[in-house]
Amino acid sequence: MREKFFVLFLVVVLIFLSLIYPVNAEGYHLNPYFERYLKNPQMHTAVGIASYGLYPTSNGFGRYTIETDRIIAKATVNSLQAYDRSSSSLLPASNSKCITGQEYQPSNSDIQNGANLQFNVMMQVITTEGSQTIWLQDTARFNTIQMTVNIPRDIVANLTSGGNENISYGNGVVNPLQHGIEYYEYEGTCYRYSLPLTITYEIDVHKISGSSVQVIFKNDDRSFDTVYLPIPNVESAYIVVTPNQHEIPYDAEFVWSGYCCSQESAFTQMNSTLSMYYEGKDNKLHEFPFLFTFGTNTAETANNLLVKRDSQGIHVVTGRNNNVLLEWEKNSTSITTLRGNTTIPPWVKNTAKWWSEGQIRDTDFIKGMQYLIQNGIMYVPVTQYNSGTAQQIPTWIRNNAGLWADGQISDGEFIRAMQYLVSNSIIHINP
C-alpha cells in the first residue's frame, strides 16, 4: 500500500509542476524543481550522482542531450548504517526477518533501519500520435541492522496523461491506483549481505516492431525481468537525459535515499563508490560528462551524506549534504566530449588527419576545435578560454590526431591530448 502512495505522490507532483511551470518560449531557464536544490545546497534530497543534461558556462548552464538504448550503474559499498529519522533509535536485529530466495515484503523494522540505493531514468517513446514519458527504476533496499538486502526490484510507470492503459507485463504485476493511474513492479529476493558489496544495475531499451517497447532489467550482468509495454504505432524508444522546464527533469540518477514511502534515512556510516555509464553511438560505454550530487526523481531523501570526487572515483561518505555540480579539481583544465546524440562531423576528423600529415596549418586545425566547442560537442572550462597565437605543438599530439582520425584511438584519448595543449598554454582556443 505504501508503494502505491509513493507512485501516486510522484504522478501528482508531475501534474502539478506541469501546470505551474510551463515551457518558456522566450528562452531556456532551469527547471524550477531542479533549481531549488541548487539554491538551497543543504536541502535534503536523495544523494549520489545524477546527470541532468547541463554543463557550466559563464552565464550559468548550457544544455546537452544524451539518447541511449543502454545505461549502467555500479556501486561498491564498503560501509553502511542508516535509520529512519522518524525513529528515535535503531531497532534490534531480531525484529527483522528475511526469507532468502522468495519475494519479500518489508517489515516495520526494515523500514526503520533501512536505506535505499535507487537507479532512476526516464524513457521517451515516440509514436505517430506523439510522445510518452516512462519512468524506470531499479532499487536495492537495505536493512542495515539485520544486514539483509531486497534486490533487485524494478518499477515502470507511464507518466503521460492517458498513457497508462495496459502499461506493461513481465514477471511482476500491474498495480492500479486512483484516477486510472497504474504502475508495474517486480520484487526481487531478499538475502543477507556482507561488506564490501558490489552492485551492478543495467537497463536496456528496445523497440519491438511498431507495437511495443521492451525494457530489460539486469542485475550483476544477468537479466532478472523483461517488461513489455504494448504501445501502438511506436517509431522509436530510448532513455533520455536532457533539460526540461515543465516536468521533473529527464535525468539519470544513482542515489542513496530513505528505505521507501517518502521516508528520510539518517546515515551514521557510509562509504560507497558510485559510477554511471551510457552506451554511445559507437556501441561503447561512456561516463556522463557532468554530474550533480543530488537526485530529484524520488520521494525519498537522505540526511548526513556528502559526495566527493578524486582520482579513484566518486565516493559517498557521511557529512553535511551539499547539492552542487560535481566538478573536477579546482583549476583543472579537463575537456570532455558530449557524445550522446551529438556526433563529431566527418570534416573535423578529416581536418585532424590533414593537420597530422602537415597538409594544413595549425590555425586551421584550431578552427576545427573551435567548432566543437561552439556547438557543444567539446567542453573547455570558461576560465581556460584565452586568445593568442598557437605555439609549437609536440609531434606526439599530431600523431594522436592522425590515429584518432583513422579510428585507432578513442575520442577520450584524443580529448586528453587536446587537454594537454590547453593546460600547457600551447594553443589558445576562443569560444
N, C-alpha and C positions, 0 to 999 in steps of 0.2 A: 504494500500500500504506500509506503514512504517513497518508493521508487516512482510510483505514478505521480505523486505530488511534485516530485522534483522535475520530471519531464514537463508536466503541466506548467509549473513555475517558469521553466525555460521558454516555453512557447508563448506564454503570456507576456514575458519580458520582451521577446522579439516583436510581437504585435504592437506593444506599447511604444517601443523605440521607433518602429517604422512610422508611427503616427506623429510623434513629436520631433523627429529628426529627419525630415525629408531630404532628398538629394538637392544640393545647392547647384543649380545650373550655371551660376556665375563663376564657379571655380572650385578647386579642391580644398576641402577642410578635413581635419582629423575627425574621425568618428568620435562624437562626444562620449560614448560609452567607454571607448578606449582611452580617450584623452584625460578623463577624470582620474585615472590611476597615475598617469604621468604627473599631473598637477598635485597629487597627494601621494608622494613616494612611500609613505608608511601605511597607506590604506591597505587593509587586509584583503588578499585575494589568493588564488592558487599561485604557487611559487615554483619556478623551474626555468624552462626555456620555451620561447614562442616566437614565431615569425609572423609578422603582420603585413609583409609587402611594403615596408617602409625603410628608407635609409636616410642618414643625416645629411642635411645641406646647410648652407649659410643662413637660409631663411626658415629652417625648421626641418621638414622632412620631404623627401621625394618619394615617388611610387615605383614599384615594380610588380610584376605578376609572374607567378610560377604555376604552371599547369602540369600535372603529372599523373601517371597511372599507378605509381607505386611509391609508398612512403614508409620509412622505417624509423623506429625509436629504440634506443638501447640505454639500459641503466645498470650500473653496478652499485649495489647497496652494501656499504661496509658497516654502518651503524644506524639504528633506527629505534626510536622510542617516542610515542605520542599518546595523547589522550584528548577526549572531547572537553572543550573548555567549560561546558556547562556542568561537567562533573568535577567535584572538588578534589578528587583523588583517583588514583588508578585502582581498578578492581582486581581482586586476586585472580590468578590464572585458573583456579579451579572452577570459576564461574563460567568459563567458556568451553564450548565443545566444537570439535572439528571432525567431521566424518570424511576421511580421506577417500577420494575416488567417486564421490557422489555429489549430485547437485546440492547446493548449500544455501541455507537461509541464515542471515546473521542473527546472533543473539544480542541482547541488550549490552552485554559486557564487551562484545566485539566492537560495537559502535562506540562505546565509551573509551576503549583502549586503542582505538584504531587510527589508521592513516590510509590514504588512497593515492595511488600513482596513476594518473589519468593521461591518456593519449587521445586528444580531440582534434578532429579535422572536419573540413567542410567539403562536400562533393557537389559539383554543379552538373546537372543533367539537362542537356539542350534537346528540345523536341521541336517538331514542326509547329506546335502551338505556343511555344515559349520555353522558359527555363524553370527548373525546380531545384531547390536547395535541400540537400540531405545532410544531416548531422551524423557523423560516425564517431564512435567512442570505443576504446579499449581500456580496461582498468585492471588493476591488481589491488585488492583490498586486504590490508594487513591488520591482524590483531597482534599488537606489539608486546603484549604480556605473555600470551599463550605461544607466540611465535608461530602463528599459522597465517596462511595467505590464501585468499579465494581468487584464483587465476586460472584461465583467462575469463573475461566477462566482456561481452560486446553489446552495444546498443545502437540502433538505427532509428532515426526519427526524421520524417519528412516535414520540414518546416514551412513548406509552401502552402498557402491557403488553397484548399480544395485538392491537395495532392496526397491525401492520406488513405485513399481507398486501396485496399489490398497492398498495404505498404511493403510487405516482404514475407518471404518464407525461407526457412533454413532449419537448423537444429533447435532453434528456440521457439518462442511464442510471440504473438502479437497481442499487446495489452490495450484494451480500449480505455479511453479517458472521457472527460466531458467534452461536449460540443463536437463530437465526431473525431476528436484527436486520437491518434493511435501511435504506439511506438513498439518496436521489436526489441527483444533482449534474449540473450542466451547466457546462462550462468555456467561457468566452468566448475572445476573441482576445488576442494579445499585440502591443503596438505601442510605439514609442518616444514618450516624452512630453517636453514642455518645461514649465518653470515660469514663471508661475503656471499651475496646472491646476485646473479646476473639475469636480467630480464630483457627479452627482445620482442617487440611488437612489430608487426608488418600488416599493412592494409593494401590490397591490390584491387583495382577497379577495371572492369571490362564491360564493353557494350556487347550484348548478345543479340545478334540480328538487329531488328528495329523495334523489338517489342519488350525488351527488358534489359536491366543492368545487373551485373554480377559483382558482388563485393566479397572478397576472400579475406578473412581474418586469420592471421598466423601468429603463433607464439613459439619462440625459440626455433624458428625456421620450419615449423610444422603447421599445416592447416588445421584449425580447430572448428571453423564454422564458415560455410559458404552460404551467402544470403543473396536471394534473387528479388529484385524489385520490378514487378511487372508494369512498367511504364510504357504506354504506347507511343509509336512514332518517334523513337529515340534517334537522334542524329549523332550525338557524342556524349561522353560522360568522363569526368576527370575530377581529381582532387585539386582544389584551387586555393592559392594564397594570394590575396590581393586586398588593398584597402577598399572600404566602402563606408558610406555615411549613414545609411538608413537602417542598418541591422547590426546585430552582433557581428564583430569582424570576421571576415573569411580568413582565419588564421590556421596555423598548425601549432599545437602546443603540447608539451610533455611536462606535466606539472604535478607537484605534491599538493594534497588538499585534505579536507576532513573526510572521514570514513564514508559518509553518504548523507543524502537527505538534507541538504543545506546546512550541514554542520561545519564547525571550525575546529581543527585539531591544533593543539599546542604541542610543539615538538621540543622534547627535552634532550634528545640525542638525534643527530643526523649527520651522516657523511655519505654522500652518494655522488656518482658521476653520471651526467646525462649527455646524450648526443642524439641528433636527429638528422635524417638524410632523405633526399628525394631522388628519384630516377630521372635523369635528364633525357634529352632527345638523342644523346649519344649512347643510351642504354647503360650508362654508368651512374653510380651513386655519387651525389654531391652534397656537401654540407650547405645548410641555409646561410646566405651571405650575411644577414644581420639578425640578431636575436635580442629579444627583450626578456626580462627576468620574471615576467608575470603572465598568467593566462586569464582569459575573461569568459571563456565558453563553458563555465560550470558554475553551479550554485554553491559549491563547497569552497572553503577558504583555509588558509594555513597561517599560523602565528609562530614567530620566532624562527624564521628561515631566511637565509641570505645566500645569494648566488655569487660565486667568484669564478674568474677565468684565469688560467695560467697556461704554461706550455704543455702541461699534462692533460688539459681538458677543462670542462666546465663542471664545477663542483657545487653542490648544495650542502650547506652546513648550518648549524644553529647560529642565530644572530638576528639583529634587527631587520625587519622587512625593508626592502628598498626596491621600488618599482622604477627601473631605468632601462635604457638601451645598454645591452651588454657589449661594450666596446672593447677593442683590443687595448693593450697597454698604452698609457699616456705617451704622446709624441711618436707613436708608431706610424709608419707610412704604409700600412697594409693596403694592398689593392686587391679587390675581389671582383670576379666576374659575376654578373647577374644572369644566370643561364636561363632556366625555366623555359618560357615560350619565346624568349628573345635570343635570336641567333646572330652569330657574327657573319656579316656579309662576305661572300667569296672574294670580293675585291680587296678586303682588308688582308686576307691571307696571301693573296697574290702580291700585294704591296710588301708584306713581310718577306716573302720569298725573293722578290726582286732586290729588296734592300740588302738581304743577306748575301746576295750574289754581286753587290756593288753596282747594280744597274740603275738605281735611283739614289737620290741624295738623302741625308739624314732628315732634312726638313720635310721631305715628302713622307717618310715613314712616320714622323711625329704627327703629321696631319691625320694619318690613319688612327693613331692613338687618341687624338682629339675627338674624332668622330665617335669612337667607342664610348668616351666619357660623356659627350654631349647628348648621346642617345640612350644613356642609362645602361649600356652593355658592360661598361667597366666603371668602377668607382675608385676615385682617389680622394682622401680626406681634403676638405677645402683648405685646411691650414697648409697644405703642401703645394697649392697652386702658386706658381711663380712664372713670371715672364723672363725671357732671356734667350741666349743663343746656345745651341747644343754643343757639348764638349766632345772630346774623343770617346767613342764608345768601344768597350772591350770586344775583342774578337769572339769570345765565347757567347756574348749576347747575340751577335749576328748569327752564329751557328745555331743557337736555340731558336731564333726566329725562323730559320730555314727548316729546321726539324719540325717545328710546330706547323708551318705551312704544309708540310708533307704528311702530317698526321702521325709523326713518330713520337711526339711528346704531347702531354695533355695540356688543356687550357691552363690548369693550375700552375704547371711548371713554367709556361710562357709568362703568366702573370707575375710569378715570383721574379723572373728576370726583369720585367718592367718595374717591379718594386725596387729592385736593386738600383736601377737607373735613376729613379726619382729620389730615393732615400740618400743617395750619394751625390745628388745635385749634378749628375752627368747630363741629364736632359731636364728641361723645364717645360711643363705642359700647361697651356692655358685652357680653362674650361670653355 
